[in-house]
């Protein structure tokens, strides 16, 4: 009986440590989601001012300008084409089918998914032009600062075709009710705000891969290696 109690206490301790780790990850992801959301909102404000100025210029021009057809879509630049090729394959959560549905299962699945996403992001970063030329220390600094923001961008982009659902992975999609039951409602609402903003912006694949590269390059980390 004593040995059984010790095993039970050890298992509970491991679960508590694991849950604490996931809670820290969720909190960090939430803060990054809010930061990305503020950045998108700022871009929208700036874009709105530019549109207003363009509208005034348009009103001062002749009515014939209204008949000008929209410009054709610009051809892809070399860098964007490279980023599209470097884009990783779809990732799957593969939740444990033997575990009953619970908050512990959801947190365990997301934590494991985040670990594998990090490995994928590291591999992806090595294909970003110029990244491999940096010192190992600078590469680590950029990844440590930007990986969570890149992860959020991936969730947001995957969720665009869906209505009020977050696609953490191709086989792991959560709606509001599921998020509430697993204690992830605050995270769900924060990322959902981003999804709605990006839907309004009609972000395309080319823009998404560029945003990811910009998140890595402009993470706000001071590099030791001279540019």
HUQUIBEL-V954803 format. One line per field, one symbol per residue. ss: DSSP state (~ for helix, > for strand, _ for the rest). psi: psi as a letter, one per 30 degrees, with the letter a starting at -180 (. if undefined). Layout:
BEGIN
ss: ???
psi: ???
END
This chain:
BEGIN
ss: _~~~~~~~~~~~~~~~~~~~~~~~~~~~~~~~~~~~~~~~~~~~~~~~~~~~~~~~~~~~__~~~~~__________~~~~~~~~~________________~~~~~~~~~~~~~~~~~~~~~~~_____~~~__~~~~~~~~~~~~~~~~~~~~~~~~______>>>>__>>>_~~~~~~___~~~~~~~~~~~~~~~~~___~~~~~~~~~~~~~__________
psi: eeeeeeeeeeeeeeeeeeeeeeeeeeeeeeeeeeeeeeeeeeeeeeeeeeeeeeeeeeffllfffffklkklkklkleeeeeeeefkllkkkehkjffklkleeeeeeeeeeeeeeeeeeeeeeeffkkfefflleeeeeeeeeffeeeeeeeeeeeffefljhkkielfgjkkaeeeeefgggeeeeeeeeeeeeefeefhkleeeeeeeeeeeeehfgkkkekk.
END
